Amino acid sequence: MANALGYVTETKTGFEGTLAMMSLSAPLIIRKNAEKSAPAQPDYRIFAGEIETEIGGGWIMKAKSSGKEYISLTLADPQIGPRRIYANLAPVKGKKGRYALLWNPGE
């Protein structure tokens, strides 16, 4: 079962929207990592709140079954809780440029 942790809209530099969980709601920016210099570094950096606190990263992955690319996110912050949250960006059906942050509880 997938749960949406928020929604974002594609921009020139990445994505912008809202992280919306039961105990936390904050503006969210997923920005392309212009300083990426090694494969292990994230393709995107994730910022939340009015002061844009960095809370995670995003990696471009390729689906094993379809071969399509998607973005896998890892979020970590004391306000989120003691564990990292893993999610994927998934397109919202019928809304071009709109994506849901789908919680991935299995990781």
DOVEX-786706 format. One record per atom (N, C-alpha, C, O): y, z, x; residue number from 1. Coordinates in pm, 1 decimal. Atoms other than C-alpha are relative to their C-alpha. Example, Ala and Ser with C-alpha at 12.3 -4.5 7.8 and 13.67 -1.06 7.14 Angstrom:
yy->-119.0	zz->0.0	xx->89.0	num->1 $
yy->-450.0	zz->780.0	xx->1230.0	num->1 $
yy->120.0	zz->0.0	xx->90.0	num->1 $
yy->118.1	zz->66.5	xx->193.6	num->1 $
yy->-119.0	zz->-6.0	xx->-82.0	num->2 $
yy->-106.0	zz->714.0	xx->1367.0	num->2 $
yy->109.0	zz->73.0	xx->-77.0	num->2 $
yy->219.8	zz->89.9	xx->-26.1	num->2 $
//
This chain:
yy->-118.1	zz->0.0	xx->84.5	num->1 $
yy->0.0	zz->0.0	xx->0.0	num->1 $
yy->123.6	zz->0.0	xx->88.4	num->1 $
yy->133.1	zz->79.5	xx->181.9	num->1 $
yy->-123.4	zz->9.6	xx->-78.4	num->2 $
yy->339.9	zz->-96.3	xx->138.5	num->2 $
yy->115.8	zz->58.6	xx->-79.7	num->2 $
yy->128.0	zz->36.6	xx->-200.1	num->2 $
yy->-118.9	zz->-57.3	xx->63.3	num->3 $
yy->657.4	zz->93.0	xx->63.9	num->3 $
yy->123.2	zz->-49.8	xx->72.7	num->3 $
yy->125.3	zz->-52.4	xx->195.8	num->3 $
yy->-124.4	zz->46.3	xx->-59.7	num->4 $
yy->1007.4	zz->-42.5	xx->122.9	num->4 $
yy->82.7	zz->119.9	xx->43.8	num->4 $
yy->111.1	zz->209.5	xx->-35.6	num->4 $
yy->-84.9	zz->-104.8	xx->-55.7	num->5 $
yy->1213.2	zz->183.0	xx->349.9	num->5 $
yy->147.0	zz->-38.2	xx->-8.6	num->5 $
yy->234.6	zz->42.0	xx->23.8	num->5 $
yy->-136.2	zz->49.2	xx->11.6	num->6 $
yy->1522.8	zz->-25.3	xx->286.7	num->6 $
yy->-0.6	zz->-151.7	xx->-3.6	num->6 $
yy->-105.7	zz->-215.7	xx->0.4	num->6 $
yy->-16.0	zz->144.6	xx->7.0	num->7 $
yy->1657.7	zz->-377.2	xx->268.3	num->7 $
yy->112.2	zz->-42.9	xx->93.0	num->7 $
yy->210.9	zz->28.6	xx->110.4	num->7 $
yy->-101.7	zz->54.8	xx->-89.2	num->8 $
yy->1855.4	zz->-593.3	xx->510.3	num->8 $
yy->20.9	zz->-147.6	xx->-30.9	num->8 $
yy->-64.1	zz->-213.6	xx->-90.5	num->8 $
yy->-34.1	zz->140.7	xx->14.8	num->9 $
yy->2025.9	zz->-930.8	xx->506.7	num->9 $
yy->21.0	zz->-58.6	xx->138.5	num->9 $
yy->81.2	zz->4.9	xx->225.0	num->9 $
yy->-12.0	zz->66.6	xx->-130.2	num->10 $
yy->2009.3	zz->-1176.7	xx->796.0	num->10 $
yy->146.3	zz->-31.2	xx->30.0	num->10 $
yy->221.0	zz->-74.7	xx->-57.6	num->10 $
yy->-134.7	zz->30.6	xx->-48.5	num->11 $
yy->2330.4	zz->-1215.6	xx->1000.3	num->11 $
yy->-12.2	zz->-85.9	xx->125.4	num->11 $
yy->-123.3	zz->-116.7	xx->168.6	num->11 $
yy->2.2	zz->79.4	xx->-123.5	num->12 $
yy->2428.3	zz->-1419.4	xx->1307.6	num->12 $
yy->-59.7	zz->76.7	xx->117.3	num->12 $
yy->-118.5	zz->17.1	xx->207.4	num->12 $
yy->46.7	zz->-81.1	xx->-113.1	num->13 $
yy->2337.0	zz->-1129.3	xx->1536.8	num->13 $
yy->-127.4	zz->78.2	xx->-29.4	num->13 $
yy->-174.1	zz->152.7	xx->56.7	num->13 $
yy->121.4	zz->-72.0	xx->36.6	num->14 $
yy->2031.1	zz->-993.8	xx->1352.2	num->14 $
yy->-7.2	zz->23.9	xx->-149.1	num->14 $
yy->-18.6	zz->-70.6	xx->-227.2	num->14 $
yy->11.6	zz->-38.2	xx->140.5	num->15 $
yy->2019.2	zz->-803.3	xx->1021.9	num->15 $
yy->87.7	zz->121.9	xx->-27.0	num->15 $
yy->108.5	zz->204.5	xx->61.9	num->15 $
yy->-78.1	zz->-117.6	xx->41.4	num->16 $
yy->2236.4	zz->-552.4	xx->831.5	num->16 $
yy->-40.4	zz->37.6	xx->-141.4	num->16 $
yy->-68.1	zz->-48.5	xx->-224.9	num->16 $
yy->34.5	zz->-46.7	xx->133.2	num->17 $
yy->2158.6	zz->-336.8	xx->531.5	num->17 $
yy->-0.8	zz->150.3	xx->-6.2	num->17 $
yy->87.1	zz->216.5	xx->48.9	num->17 $
yy->7.4	zz->-143.5	xx->21.8	num->18 $
yy->2048.9	zz->11.6	xx->434.8	num->18 $
yy->-141.4	zz->50.5	xx->21.0	num->18 $
yy->-238.6	zz->-7.9	xx->-27.0	num->18 $
yy->123.4	zz->-75.2	xx->-10.5	num->19 $
yy->1775.5	zz->248.3	xx->540.0	num->19 $
yy->3.8	zz->98.4	xx->-116.1	num->19 $
yy->95.1	zz->180.7	xx->-122.7	num->19 $
yy->-4.6	zz->-81.8	xx->121.3	num->20 $
yy->1688.4	zz->422.8	xx->211.6	num->20 $
yy->-135.5	zz->65.0	xx->-23.5	num->20 $
yy->-227.2	zz->5.1	xx->-79.7	num->20 $
yy->122.5	zz->-77.0	xx->18.8	num->21 $
yy->1421.0	zz->690.8	xx->214.6	num->21 $
yy->32.8	zz->118.9	xx->-89.9	num->21 $
yy->149.9	zz->142.7	xx->-119.7	num->21 $
yy->-23.1	zz->-111.4	xx->92.8	num->22 $
yy->1376.6	zz->995.6	xx->-11.5	num->22 $
yy->101.5	zz->100.2	xx->54.0	num->22 $
yy->186.4	zz->148.8	xx->-20.7	num->22 $
yy->-88.6	zz->-102.9	xx->-55.7	num->23 $
yy->1558.4	zz->1229.9	xx->227.7	num->23 $
yy->110.7	zz->-56.4	xx->88.2	num->23 $
yy->186.4	zz->20.1	xx->147.9	num->23 $
yy->-97.5	zz->58.9	xx->-90.2	num->24 $
yy->1777.3	zz->983.7	xx->415.4	num->24 $
yy->45.7	zz->-135.6	xx->-52.3	num->24 $
yy->-35.9	zz->-218.7	xx->-92.2	num->24 $
yy->-57.6	zz->129.6	xx->33.4	num->25 $
yy->2010.8	zz->697.5	xx->330.3	num->25 $
yy->112.2	zz->-26.0	xx->98.9	num->25 $
yy->203.8	zz->55.1	xx->112.4	num->25 $
yy->-99.2	zz->28.2	xx->-103.8	num->26 $
yy->2215.0	zz->529.7	xx->602.3	num->26 $
yy->15.5	zz->-150.4	xx->18.0	num->26 $
yy->-79.7	zz->-225.7	xx->-2.7	num->26 $
yy->-16.8	zz->140.6	xx->-36.4	num->27 $
yy->2368.5	zz->194.3	xx->695.5	num->27 $
yy->-92.4	zz->-32.1	xx->116.9	num->27 $
yy->-115.8	zz->52.9	xx->202.8	num->27 $
yy->95.9	zz->40.2	xx->-102.7	num->28 $
yy->2128.1	zz->1.0	xx->918.6	num->28 $
yy->40.9	zz->-133.6	xx->59.5	num->28 $
yy->76.9	zz->-226.7	xx->-12.6	num->28 $
yy->-27.4	zz->125.0	xx->-70.8	num->29 $
yy->2190.6	zz->-266.2	xx->1182.4	num->29 $
yy->-116.8	zz->-26.7	xx->93.5	num->29 $
yy->-154.6	zz->59.3	xx->173.1	num->29 $
yy->105.5	zz->44.4	xx->-90.8	num->30 $
yy->1912.0	zz->-455.4	xx->1357.1	num->30 $
yy->61.1	zz->-115.1	xx->78.0	num->30 $
yy->81.1	zz->-223.8	xx->23.9	num->30 $
yy->-76.8	zz->94.4	xx->-81.1	num->31 $
yy->2079.4	zz->-641.1	xx->1643.0	num->31 $
yy->-88.3	zz->-59.8	xx->110.1	num->31 $
yy->-166.0	zz->11.9	xx->173.2	num->31 $
yy->73.2	zz->64.3	xx->-108.8	num->32 $
yy->1929.8	zz->-896.5	xx->1884.8	num->32 $
yy->33.1	zz->70.4	xx->131.3	num->32 $
yy->148.7	zz->103.6	xx->157.8	num->32 $
yy->-16.4	zz->-67.5	xx->-128.3	num->33 $
yy->1876.6	zz->-736.5	xx->2226.0	num->33 $
yy->41.7	zz->-102.0	xx->105.3	num->33 $
yy->-42.7	zz->-168.6	xx->165.3	num->33 $
yy->-53.6	zz->97.0	xx->-96.1	num->34 $
yy->2101.4	zz->-947.1	xx->2449.1	num->34 $
yy->-31.7	zz->37.9	xx->143.9	num->34 $
yy->-20.2	zz->-45.2	xx->234.0	num->34 $
yy->28.0	zz->-47.7	xx->-135.1	num->35 $
yy->2001.6	zz->-735.9	xx->2750.6	num->35 $
yy->-149.1	zz->1.4	xx->33.2	num->35 $
yy->-187.8	zz->58.1	xx->135.4	num->35 $
yy->144.0	zz->0.3	xx->-23.8	num->36 $
yy->1624.5	zz->-795.2	xx->2725.1	num->36 $
yy->-30.2	zz->-71.6	xx->130.7	num->36 $
yy->8.5	zz->-186.8	xx->150.3	num->36 $
yy->31.8	zz->58.6	xx->-130.2	num->37 $
yy->1492.1	zz->-854.7	xx->3076.2	num->37 $
yy->-147.8	zz->8.5	xx->34.4	num->37 $
yy->-189.1	zz->-39.5	xx->139.9	num->37 $
yy->144.0	zz->-12.2	xx->-24.1	num->38 $
yy->1119.2	zz->-773.2	xx->3047.0	num->38 $
yy->-73.4	zz->-12.2	xx->-133.7	num->38 $
yy->-18.7	zz->25.4	xx->-237.4	num->38 $
yy->74.2	zz->20.1	xx->125.7	num->39 $
yy->848.7	zz->-857.5	xx->2788.5	num->39 $
yy->-21.5	zz->126.9	xx->-82.1	num->39 $
yy->-26.7	zz->119.3	xx->-204.8	num->39 $
yy->24.6	zz->-124.3	xx->72.7	num->40 $
yy->790.2	zz->-490.9	xx->2697.0	num->40 $
yy->124.2	zz->52.9	xx->-71.1	num->40 $
yy->113.1	zz->136.0	xx->-161.2	num->40 $
yy->-123.4	zz->-44.5	xx->65.1	num->41 $
yy->1154.7	zz->-440.4	xx->2600.0	num->41 $
yy->10.5	zz->-62.1	xx->-139.2	num->41 $
yy->-39.9	zz->-172.0	xx->-162.0	num->41 $
yy->-8.7	zz->53.6	xx->136.3	num->42 $
yy->1239.7	zz->-485.8	xx->2230.9	num->42 $
yy->86.4	zz->-125.4	xx->-8.6	num->42 $
yy->181.1	zz->-143.8	xx->67.9	num->42 $
yy->-78.8	zz->119.9	xx->28.1	num->43 $
yy->1368.9	zz->-817.0	xx->2098.3	num->43 $
yy->124.0	zz->35.9	xx->-80.9	num->43 $
yy->223.8	zz->-36.3	xx->-79.0	num->43 $
yy->-110.5	zz->-49.8	xx->82.0	num->44 $
yy->1596.0	zz->-617.5	xx->1863.4	num->44 $
yy->18.8	zz->148.7	xx->26.9	num->44 $
yy->-77.0	zz->219.3	xx->58.3	num->44 $
yy->-31.9	zz->-142.0	xx->-6.7	num->45 $
yy->1769.6	zz->-279.7	xx->1884.8	num->45 $
yy->46.5	zz->42.1	xx->-138.9	num->45 $
yy->117.0	zz->-32.6	xx->-206.8	num->45 $
yy->-28.0	zz->-46.1	xx->135.3	num->46 $
yy->1804.2	zz->-71.6	xx->1568.6	num->46 $
yy->97.4	zz->116.9	xx->4.2	num->46 $
yy->77.5	zz->213.3	xx->78.1	num->46 $
yy->-105.1	zz->-101.5	xx->5.9	num->47 $
yy->2113.3	zz->136.8	xx->1485.8	num->47 $
yy->17.0	zz->44.9	xx->-145.0	num->47 $
yy->4.2	zz->-35.1	xx->-237.6	num->47 $
yy->-18.3	zz->-53.0	xx->135.4	num->48 $
yy->2177.9	zz->364.8	xx->1186.7	num->48 $
yy->122.3	zz->89.8	xx->-5.3	num->48 $
yy->165.9	zz->144.7	xx->95.9	num->48 $
yy->-112.3	zz->-89.1	xx->23.7	num->49 $
yy->2467.0	zz->557.5	xx->1037.0	num->49 $
yy->133.5	zz->-63.1	xx->32.1	num->49 $
yy->141.8	zz->-173.1	xx->86.8	num->49 $
yy->-137.3	zz->47.7	xx->-20.5	num->50 $
yy->2840.8	zz->518.8	xx->1054.5	num->50 $
yy->35.4	zz->-14.3	xx->147.9	num->50 $
yy->116.4	zz->-99.7	xx->184.0	num->50 $
yy->-32.0	zz->8.7	xx->-142.9	num->51 $
yy->2847.2	zz->579.9	xx->1432.3	num->51 $
yy->-102.2	zz->-83.7	xx->77.2	num->51 $
yy->-100.0	zz->-87.2	xx->200.2	num->51 $
yy->99.4	zz->90.8	xx->-57.7	num->52 $
yy->2557.3	zz->338.9	xx->1495.1	num->52 $
yy->-84.3	zz->66.9	xx->108.5	num->52 $
yy->-85.1	zz->22.9	xx->223.5	num->52 $
yy->92.9	zz->-67.2	xx->-89.5	num->53 $
yy->2309.9	zz->578.7	xx->1656.0	num->53 $
yy->-124.5	zz->-85.9	xx->15.3	num->53 $
yy->-181.3	zz->-131.2	xx->-84.1	num->53 $
yy->119.8	zz->80.9	xx->-22.0	num->54 $
yy->2022.8	zz->389.1	xx->1817.0	num->54 $
yy->-122.7	zz->80.1	xx->-40.1	num->54 $
yy->-143.8	zz->191.1	xx->8.7	num->54 $
yy->117.1	zz->-71.2	xx->49.8	num->55 $
yy->1701.3	zz->483.3	xx->1637.2	num->55 $
yy->-130.9	zz->-75.6	xx->20.3	num->55 $
yy->-235.9	zz->-28.5	xx->-23.5	num->55 $
yy->125.9	zz->71.1	xx->-19.4	num->56 $
yy->1448.1	zz->220.8	xx->1742.0	num->56 $
yy->15.6	zz->-139.4	xx->53.7	num->56 $
yy->122.4	zz->-180.7	xx->98.8	num->56 $
yy->3.1	zz->136.4	xx->-49.6	num->57 $
yy->1348.7	zz->-127.0	xx->1838.8	num->57 $
yy->-87.5	zz->-87.6	xx->-86.8	num->57 $
yy->-164.7	zz->-39.1	xx->-169.4	num->57 $
yy->78.4	zz->97.5	xx->74.1	num->58 $
yy->1196.2	zz->-442.3	xx->1698.1	num->58 $
yy->-55.2	zz->-106.4	xx->93.4	num->58 $
yy->14.4	zz->-153.4	xx->183.4	num->58 $
yy->66.6	zz->98.8	xx->-83.6	num->59 $
yy->948.6	zz->-685.2	xx->1853.2	num->59 $
yy->-45.5	zz->-116.7	xx->-85.2	num->59 $
yy->-98.8	zz->-97.4	xx->-194.4	num->59 $
yy->48.9	zz->119.2	xx->68.7	num->60 $
yy->875.1	zz->-1041.8	xx->1748.8	num->60 $
yy->-149.2	zz->-10.6	xx->28.7	num->60 $
yy->-191.6	zz->-14.1	xx->144.2	num->60 $
yy->145.5	zz->5.6	xx->-10.4	num->61 $
yy->501.4	zz->-1063.0	xx->1680.5	num->61 $
yy->-49.4	zz->-126.3	xx->-70.4	num->61 $
yy->24.6	zz->-190.0	xx->-145.4	num->61 $
yy->61.4	zz->114.3	xx->67.4	num->62 $
yy->265.8	zz->-1338.3	xx->1567.8	num->62 $
yy->-120.5	zz->49.9	xx->-78.6	num->62 $
yy->-209.1	zz->114.8	xx->-22.9	num->62 $
yy->110.4	zz->-41.3	xx->86.2	num->63 $
yy->31.6	zz->-1277.4	xx->1273.0	num->63 $
yy->-130.1	zz->-67.4	xx->44.6	num->63 $
yy->-133.6	zz->-187.9	xx->69.6	num->63 $
yy->129.5	zz->53.0	xx->-44.3	num->64 $
yy->-333.8	zz->-1318.6	xx->1371.3	num->64 $
yy->-55.7	zz->-102.4	xx->-97.2	num->64 $
yy->-108.3	zz->-205.4	xx->-55.2	num->64 $
yy->61.5	zz->87.9	xx->99.2	num->65 $
yy->-440.1	zz->-1481.8	xx->1045.0	num->65 $
yy->77.7	zz->-128.8	xx->-23.3	num->65 $
yy->18.3	zz->-236.3	xx->-31.3	num->65 $
yy->-79.1	zz->118.9	xx->33.7	num->66 $
yy->-149.6	zz->-1719.7	xx->976.7	num->66 $
yy->70.5	zz->-63.3	xx->119.2	num->66 $
yy->107.1	zz->-180.8	xx->114.4	num->66 $
yy->-73.0	zz->50.9	xx->-115.7	num->67 $
yy->13.2	zz->-1756.9	xx->1318.6	num->67 $
yy->151.3	zz->4.6	xx->-18.2	num->67 $
yy->225.8	zz->-38.8	xx->69.7	num->67 $
yy->-144.6	zz->-8.5	xx->26.2	num->68 $
yy->355.1	zz->-1691.2	xx->1160.2	num->68 $
yy->60.6	zz->117.4	xx->75.5	num->68 $
yy->-4.1	zz->219.9	xx->96.8	num->68 $
yy->-71.5	zz->-107.7	xx->-68.5	num->69 $
yy->613.3	zz->-1483.4	xx->1344.4	num->69 $
yy->59.1	zz->97.7	xx->-100.8	num->69 $
yy->99.5	zz->59.2	xx->-210.5	num->69 $
yy->-64.2	zz->-105.0	xx->78.5	num->70 $
yy->740.9	zz->-1154.3	xx->1204.1	num->70 $
yy->57.6	zz->101.9	xx->97.1	num->70 $
yy->31.4	zz->95.0	xx->217.2	num->70 $
yy->-60.6	zz->-101.7	xx->-84.9	num->71 $
yy->937.3	zz->-856.5	xx->1335.2	num->71 $
yy->-62.0	zz->135.1	xx->-33.3	num->71 $
yy->-57.2	zz->180.9	xx->-147.5	num->71 $
yy->59.1	zz->-132.1	xx->11.0	num->72 $
yy->757.8	zz->-526.3	xx->1392.8	num->72 $
yy->102.4	zz->102.4	xx->49.0	num->72 $
yy->157.2	zz->88.4	xx->158.4	num->72 $
yy->-102.6	zz->-98.9	xx->-32.2	num->73 $
yy->988.7	zz->-221.3	xx->1392.4	num->73 $
yy->-61.7	zz->135.9	xx->28.6	num->73 $
yy->-162.9	zz->173.0	xx->-30.9	num->73 $
yy->34.4	zz->-139.1	xx->-25.9	num->74 $
yy->954.8	zz->127.8	xx->1538.9	num->74 $
yy->128.4	zz->80.7	xx->-11.4	num->74 $
yy->227.2	zz->51.3	xx->56.0	num->74 $
yy->-116.9	zz->-85.5	xx->22.3	num->75 $
yy->1198.5	zz->396.6	xx->1419.1	num->75 $
yy->-34.0	zz->143.2	xx->39.4	num->75 $
yy->-143.3	zz->191.7	xx->10.2	num->75 $
yy->19.1	zz->-140.2	xx->-36.2	num->76 $
yy->1238.6	zz->747.4	xx->1561.0	num->76 $
yy->134.7	zz->69.7	xx->5.4	num->76 $
yy->227.3	zz->23.0	xx->71.7	num->76 $
yy->-121.9	zz->-79.3	xx->1.3	num->77 $
yy->1505.7	zz->1009.3	xx->1494.3	num->77 $
yy->-33.6	zz->134.6	xx->-64.8	num->77 $
yy->-115.3	zz->139.0	xx->-156.7	num->77 $
yy->29.0	zz->-130.2	xx->61.0	num->78 $
yy->1503.7	zz->1382.7	xx->1413.9	num->78 $
yy->21.8	zz->3.3	xx->-152.1	num->78 $
yy->-49.6	zz->74.6	xx->-222.7	num->78 $
yy->-24.5	zz->1.0	xx->145.1	num->79 $
yy->1646.5	zz->1309.7	xx->1066.4	num->79 $
yy->-111.8	zz->-70.3	xx->-76.2	num->79 $
yy->-132.2	zz->-44.3	xx->-194.8	num->79 $
yy->112.4	zz->69.1	xx->63.3	num->80 $
yy->1349.9	zz->1081.2	xx->994.7	num->80 $
yy->-119.7	zz->94.1	xx->-9.1	num->80 $
yy->-193.6	zz->91.8	xx->-107.5	num->80 $
yy->113.4	zz->-92.4	xx->-3.3	num->81 $
yy->1097.9	zz->1349.8	xx->1090.9	num->81 $
yy->-61.8	zz->4.5	xx->137.9	num->81 $
yy->-11.8	zz->-58.5	xx->231.1	num->81 $
yy->59.7	zz->-20.2	xx->-132.9	num->82 $
yy->867.3	zz->1449.1	xx->1375.3	num->82 $
yy->-80.4	zz->-118.5	xx->54.3	num->82 $
yy->-114.2	zz->-120.6	xx->172.7	num->82 $
yy->81.7	zz->113.9	xx->-44.7	num->83 $
yy->674.8	zz->1120.1	xx->1391.0	num->83 $
yy->78.5	zz->-130.0	xx->-6.1	num->83 $
yy->174.9	zz->-143.3	xx->-81.5	num->83 $
yy->-58.3	zz->134.9	xx->5.4	num->84 $
yy->768.4	zz->761.1	xx->1459.7	num->84 $
yy->-40.2	zz->-66.7	xx->-130.9	num->84 $
yy->-146.3	zz->-39.0	xx->-186.8	num->84 $
yy->30.9	zz->80.6	xx->118.1	num->85 $
yy->783.0	zz->526.8	xx->1164.2	num->85 $
yy->-16.0	zz->-143.8	xx->46.2	num->85 $
yy->66.7	zz->-196.4	xx->120.7	num->85 $
yy->25.6	zz->140.5	xx->-30.7	num->86 $
yy->633.7	zz->180.0	xx->1195.7	num->86 $
yy->19.6	zz->-80.9	xx->-126.9	num->86 $
yy->-24.9	zz->-40.9	xx->-234.5	num->86 $
yy->-27.7	zz->85.4	xx->115.1	num->87 $
yy->748.0	zz->-100.5	xx->966.7	num->87 $
yy->4.5	zz->-145.3	xx->44.9	num->87 $
yy->12.4	zz->-174.1	xx->164.3	num->87 $
yy->-14.8	zz->143.2	xx->-25.4	num->88 $
yy->762.2	zz->-478.2	xx->942.8	num->88 $
yy->110.5	zz->-53.4	xx->-89.8	num->88 $
yy->129.2	zz->-6.1	xx->-201.8	num->88 $
yy->-98.4	zz->68.3	xx->83.9	num->89 $
yy->1044.1	zz->-698.6	xx->819.1	num->89 $
yy->-74.1	zz->-109.3	xx->-76.8	num->89 $
yy->-141.4	zz->-193.8	xx->-17.6	num->89 $
yy->67.0	zz->99.1	xx->84.6	num->90 $
yy->916.5	zz->-904.0	xx->525.9	num->90 $
yy->102.7	zz->-66.1	xx->-90.6	num->90 $
yy->185.5	zz->2.7	xx->-150.3	num->90 $
yy->-95.7	zz->67.9	xx->87.6	num->91 $
yy->1111.0	zz->-1170.6	xx->336.4	num->91 $
yy->-18.5	zz->42.5	xx->-145.5	num->91 $
yy->-130.7	zz->60.4	xx->-192.8	num->91 $
yy->2.2	zz->-32.2	xx->142.6	num->92 $
yy->1202.3	zz->-1080.3	xx->-21.2	num->92 $
yy->-15.0	zz->-132.5	xx->-75.0	num->92 $
yy->65.0	zz->-224.4	xx->-57.2	num->92 $
yy->29.6	zz->123.3	xx->72.4	num->93 $
yy->1056.1	zz->-1344.6	xx->-251.0	num->93 $
yy->117.4	zz->-42.0	xx->-87.3	num->93 $
yy->168.6	zz->37.1	xx->-166.5	num->93 $
yy->-107.2	zz->55.3	xx->82.7	num->94 $
yy->1322.6	zz->-1566.5	xx->-405.7	num->94 $
yy->140.6	zz->36.2	xx->45.5	num->94 $
yy->237.2	zz->0.4	xx->-21.9	num->94 $
yy->-132.7	zz->-38.9	xx->-49.0	num->95 $
yy->1610.5	zz->-1420.8	xx->-197.6	num->95 $
yy->12.4	zz->-40.0	xx->146.1	num->95 $
yy->-22.5	zz->37.3	xx->235.4	num->95 $
yy->-11.3	zz->53.2	xx->-135.0	num->96 $
yy->1683.4	zz->-1633.6	xx->107.8	num->96 $
yy->88.4	zz->90.3	xx->87.3	num->96 $
yy->198.0	zz->129.4	xx->47.3	num->96 $
yy->-75.0	zz->-82.2	xx->-93.9	num->97 $
yy->1796.8	zz->-1429.0	xx->408.6	num->97 $
yy->-6.3	zz->149.1	xx->-26.4	num->97 $
yy->58.3	zz->227.3	xx->43.4	num->97 $
yy->13.5	zz->-142.7	xx->35.7	num->98 $
yy->1698.8	zz->-1096.1	xx->244.7	num->98 $
yy->-139.2	zz->46.9	xx->39.8	num->98 $
yy->-238.1	zz->-22.1	xx->15.0	num->98 $
yy->127.2	zz->-52.3	xx->-49.6	num->99 $
yy->1424.7	zz->-877.8	xx->396.9	num->99 $
yy->-17.4	zz->146.1	xx->-39.2	num->99 $
yy->79.9	zz->220.6	xx->-50.4	num->99 $
yy->35.9	zz->-139.0	xx->26.2	num->100 $
yy->1247.4	zz->-553.1	xx->311.0	num->100 $
yy->-59.8	zz->58.8	xx->127.1	num->100 $
yy->-132.3	zz->-9.7	xx->199.3	num->100 $
yy->64.7	zz->-73.8	xx->-107.8	num->101 $
yy->1152.6	zz->-294.5	xx->573.4	num->101 $
yy->-123.0	zz->62.8	xx->-62.8	num->101 $
yy->-112.2	zz->161.5	xx->-135.7	num->101 $
yy->122.5	zz->-49.9	xx->61.3	num->102 $
yy->791.4	zz->-237.6	xx->476.6	num->102 $
yy->-68.5	zz->97.8	xx->92.8	num->102 $
yy->-104.6	zz->63.9	xx->205.5	num->102 $
yy->64.6	zz->-106.2	xx->-74.5	num->103 $
yy->640.7	zz->88.8	xx->595.1	num->103 $
yy->-143.5	zz->-39.9	xx->30.0	num->103 $
yy->-214.5	zz->-90.2	xx->-57.1	num->103 $
yy->135.5	zz->32.3	xx->-43.4	num->104 $
yy->320.1	zz->39.1	xx->791.5	num->104 $
yy->-68.9	zz->130.7	xx->39.2	num->104 $
yy->-67.6	zz->167.5	xx->156.7	num->104 $
yy->55.5	zz->-132.4	xx->-27.6	num->105 $
yy->135.2	zz->373.3	xx->762.2	num->105 $
yy->-124.5	zz->-0.2	xx->88.0	num->105 $
yy->-163.7	zz->104.2	xx->140.0	num->105 $
yy->123.5	zz->7.6	xx->-76.4	num->106 $
yy->-175.0	zz->249.5	xx->943.7	num->106 $
yy->16.0	zz->8.3	xx->150.4	num->106 $
yy->-83.3	zz->26.6	xx->220.9	num->106 $
yy->-17.7	zz->-0.7	xx->-146.2	num->107 $
yy->-20.9	zz->245.7	xx->1291.9	num->107 $
yy->23.7	zz->137.9	xx->52.0	num->107 $
yy->40.5	zz->156.4	xx->172.6	num->107 $
//
